[in-house]
Amino acid sequence: MTIRQVAKKIGRHHSSLSRELKRNAKHGRQYIPCIADKHANKVALRQRFRAALKNPLVFVYVREKLRLGWSPEIIAGRLPIDFPGESIHFETIYKYIYKKKNKRDKLWIHLEQSRKKRQIKNGRSVQKQSKIPSAVSIDLRPSEVLDRKIPGHFETDNLEGKKTDSKVLSSLVERTTRKVSLCLLPSKKSADKNTHTIQTLNTYPPHLRRSVTADNGAENTKHQELTDKTGVPVFFCHPYHSWEKGTVERRFRTVRRIIPKGTSLETYTQKDIQEIEDWINNMPMKVLGYLTPNELMANILTGTT
């Protein structure tokens, strides 16, 4: 019988039979069903053990860390540290997350922006003018601040919940280690902001108190009092230039994963905020060589780096 006649008799397409013969009757060999069956089982077994992300260990590791809020870059960088010899590129993780057949798992909700599609950031043009009395421009800030090699330079800002909230979240971030200090303030007044900033700065030794960079918000009008009590000069960004204090803005973006924009802060306690602070400071960062901010700060304080 011809292949087409056999295919019609057993209810299969003739091309399927043709491929089966090519796989198992090469180089003039006779087609032997039991040998073909063994080969098919072997191929099927090998395919079942092939994980979506290189191997089962990496597959489980990636999904577990994604649910902890780690970014694909952090996961890819930390994997060789936790499991020497294993590796994966962060782009592979992104492709896995956004692959059409994997979208039912909704892994994208664990990413920082929780977007269904990856987007490109765009900039904007703004003007320069300050309204803070006796403000010292960021243009006069020491150049050593930019390269982040010398620790002790900080950035500060406030994060609001709802516009009607009386509470506000204050943040102070050390630029070299990215270590963040968060405090839930009872009001938006500059006195409350100063109290948190002064208390936090005084927990650091004098050689790690070099400068503070702030924006032109009304909560920073008493900057001279902060300088008098800590000896730390305060420098002000140009108006609407939030990227000039990008470290604290980046930390707030992480906070927004827990406290989305528009969420009231009135329901949060300082204990809740402390848990968020600990979560951020104990998360490995690519820019820190996959150390955590707490680990790097501890190394600096002990003189091991």
TORSEDO-916008 format. One record per residue (C-alpha): residue in three letters; y, x, z. Coordinates in steps of 0.001 Angstrom, whole numbers, plus 524288, in hexadecimal, padded with zeros to 5 digits. Example, Ala and Ser with C-alpha at 12.3 -4.5 7.8 and 13.67 -1.06 7.14 Angstrom:
// TORSEDO-916008
Ala7EE6C8300C81E78Ser7FBDC8356681BE4
***
This chain:
// TORSEDO-916008
Met800008000080000Thr80E17804497FDE6Ile8176F8065980942Arg81EC07F9E8805A9Gln812097F218805B9Val80E3A7F78A81314Ala81BE47F4DC81875Lys81B5F7E6C9813CALys80DE17E4EE819D8Ile811A77E9E982761Gly81F687E40582766Arg827547F0A68279BHis831487F67B81E4AHis82BA27FFDB81448Ser8359780A6E817DASer8307480A83825EDLeu822DD80D85820F2Ser82829817EC817DDArg82F1C81EE682308Glu8230081DF182B9DLeu81AE1824AC82129Lys8251282F4F81F2AArg8254A8323282DCDAsn81698832D682F82Ala810C88365B82251Lys818838426C81E91His813DD84DD48164BGly808748466C81077Arg802A88429D81DA4Gln7FB81835D381F22Tyr801F282B1182739Ile7FA18829BC833E0Pro7FE7581E1A83C48Cys7FA85823AF8499FIle80240830378473BAla80DEF8287584253Asp80D458200384E89Lys80D4A82BFA85784His81929831768506EAla820758248485186Asn81DE7823A98602BLys8228D8319F86223Val82F5682F0D85AF4Ala831A68225986257Leu82F77828FB86F88Arg838FE833D986C4EGln8437B82A1F8683CArg842288224A874CBPhe8451F82E4D87D10Arg851918318687592Ala85CE982D6287E5CAla869E1828E0878D7Leu8711D8345B87EEELys868B38405787BC8Asn85E7183E1A88653Pro85B81834E1891A7Leu861C483DC889BE1Val86EC783E77894ACPhe86DF282FF88916CVal86CC482C1489FBFTyr876FC836238A413Val881338316B89A56Arg87F9B8230389D7DGlu87F81825968AC1ELys88C0F82DAA8ABDBLeu892E6824168A2C6Arg890D18198B8ACF8Leu89701822958B716Gly8A357822D88AED7Trp8A196830908A937Ser8A731832BE89BA7Pro89E508378389093Glu8A52C844CD890DDIle8A2A18465089F68Ile8946B8424F89D97Ala8927984BE28925EGly898B1856EA89A17Arg891A38544B8A6DFLeu8840F852488A0FAPro8811B860E889F0BIle8855E863658AD23Asp87C75858FB8B2EBPhe8714285B988A953Pro871C8869758A3B7Gly86CC1869ED895D4Glu870B285C03892B0Ser87CC6858D288AB0Ile8833B84DEA88321His8902884C9B87BF4Phe899C68428788112Glu89B7383D1D87356Thr88CE8839CF8733FIle88F03831C587F91Tyr89A9F82AAC879A2Lys892C4827A586D59Tyr887B582278875BEIle890FD819BE87D7CTyr8978D814198716DLys88B7A8132D868E3Lys88A108053386429Lys87C72802FB869AAAsn8806F80884876F9Lys88C757FFF8878CBArg884417F5B887F93Asp883417FF3E88B13Lys892327FF2488C15Leu892C080D4F8908CTrp8A0C680DF988BD1Ile8A5058063E897D9His8A21C8127389FF8Leu8ABC281AB08981CGlu8B94F81D0589D54Gln8C058813B789422Ser8B4AA80A6B892A4Arg8B7998089288441Lys8ADFB8030F87A83Lys8B38F80C398702DArg8B8B181A1087111Gln8C73681B3286E8BIle8D123825A186B14Lys8DCB3828048740DAsn8EA89827C486E6AGly8F71282D0087415Arg904B48272C874D6Ser912C582BD087432Val91BB882A568800FGln9291782E248855CLys92D2B8380F88FC4Gln935AE8344B89B64Ser933CC834978AA3BLys9399182B888B4ABIle934588324B8C0EBPro93F7D8388C8C8C2Ser93EBF8475C8C9B4Ala9327D8474A8C15BVal92DB3854898BCB1Ser928C6853B28AEC0Ile91AE98575B8AB32Asp920FE860F18A1A4Leu9243B869828AD86Arg9167D869118B2ECPro90FA78766F8B37ESer907F6879888A738Glu8FC0087CDA8AF72Val8F9E486E458B191Leu8F5F386C108A36DAsp8E9F4874E08A2ACArg8E42486F888AF7DLys8DF4987D108B360Ile8E6C387D188C041Pro8E2FB871E18C967Gly8ECDD86AD98D1E3His8F478863138C7B8Phe8F399854528C937Glu8F6E7847EC8C1D2Thr8F9B883ACD8C816Asp8FB5B82CBB8C3CCAsn8F94981EB78C830Leu8EFC6814E48C27CGlu8F2E5806738C372Gly8E9C37FACB8C3FBLys8F0407EDC18C147Lys8FF127ED5D8C03DThr8FF687E4378CBF2Asp8F7D47EDA48D4B4Ser8FEF27F4328DFE6Lys8F4877FECD8E0AAVal8F43E80A4F8D755Leu8EAC5815878D541Ser8F08E823228D6B5Ser8EA0982F1C8D0E1Leu8EBDA83DC58D26AVal8E3D68468C8C95DGlu8E259855548C9B3Arg8E36585A308BBA5Thr8D9A0865758BBF5Thr8CE4885EAC8C2D2Arg8D1E4850948BF07Lys8CF3284CE88CD34Val8D59D83FC78CFE1Ser8DAB5839928DC64Leu8DC4782AC18DC32Cys8E341822648E62CLeu8E5C7813C78E6BBLeu8F421812558EA65Pro8F950805F38F0F0Ser90532805998E7EFLys90B9780BFD8DC39Lys91656812158E494Ser91911820968E35BAla91732822758F215Asp908E281E308F147Lys906A8826B28E55BAsn90CAC832798EC14Thr90445830A28F82AHis8F79C831398F04FThr8FC0983CA88E7E7Ile900CF844BA8F381Gln8F4778422E8FB77Thr8EBB1845E38F00BLeu8F33F852448EC98Asn8F2D9856CE8FAACThr8E3F3856858FA7ETyr8E469862138F0FCPro8E77D870018F538Pro8F53C874F38F1CDHis8F0AF87D128E639Leu8EB31870A28DFF4Arg8F81D869448E0D9Arg9004286DAF8D53DSer9061E862008CE0AVal90563853578CBBCThr9080484CAB8BEC4Ala90C3483E658BF1AAsp911EB834038B63EAsn91F0382D248B758Gly91A56821848BF3DAla9226981C808CAA4Glu91797820798D41FAsn91B3B82EBB8D1B3Thr929B282DDF8D534Lys927838348A8E26CHis921D0840B48DC38Gln92B1B8497D8E3BEGlu92506845008F09ELeu9179F848B48EB73Thr91C808564E8E7F6Asp922F38580C8F542Lys916768548B8FCB9Thr90C8F85BC18F45AGly91460866508ED75Val90F1C861688E06DPro918DF85F928D53AVal9180D8530A8CD58Phe919C8852EA8BE8BPhe91C13846AE8B68ECys916A38430E8A945His91F5883E3189E74Pro9202882F4C89E88Tyr914DF8289A8976FHis90DB4835A7895FDSer9019D8320389DC4Trp8F9B483C97896EFGlu901D0846F089DFDLys8F9F0843608AA21Gly8ED7B840EF8A2B3Thr8E459845118ADBDVal8E805839E18B6C4Glu8E8448306C8AB50Arg8DA7E834AC8A7DEArg8D60A8326C8B5E5Phe8DBEF824C88B59CArg8D43A821F18A957Thr8C7FF824D18B128Val8CCAE81C428BC62Arg8CE8E811218B2BBArg8BFEF811038B098Ile8BEB980BAD8BE6AIle8CBCB804968BF63Pro8CEA37FED58B1D7Lys8DC997FC8F8ADAAGly8E1E57EFCE8B32EThr8D8E47F00A8BF0BSer8DFAB7ED578CBF5Leu8DFC27F8738D5D7Glu8E1807EF068E124Thr8D2BC7ED3C8E24ETyr8D0337FBE48E38BThr8CFFD803C58F019Gln8D2318124B8F22BLys8C376813918F41EAsp8C15480E0E8E674Ile8CB448179B8E0E8Gln8C4CF822EC8E827Glu8B7D181F9E8E1ABIle8BE5E81FFA8D452Glu8C4B382D0B8D7ABAsp8B79C832CD8DBDETrp8B10F82DD68CF72Ile8BB518345B8C6E6Asn8BB988413B8CE5CAsn8ACBA842578CE01Met8AB5A8400F8BF64Pro8A90184C5A8B70CMet8B36D84F3F8ACD9Lys8B1FF8564989FEDVal8BF2785D248A1A5Leu8BA57862BD8AEA5Gly8ADE1868538A8D5Tyr8A6AA85C318AD8DLeu8AA2785EB88BBAFThr8AFF9853C38C3BEPro8BE28854348C894Asn8B91A855388D68FGlu8B032860A18D307Leu8BB0C868348CC31Met8C4CA865B68D726Ala8BAC186A4E8E120Asn8B8C9876C58D92FIle8C77F879298D8E6Leu8C90E876DB8E77AThr8BDEB880288EAA8Gly8C2BA88A548E0FDThr8B64D88A068D8AEThr8BDAD8878E8CBF8
***
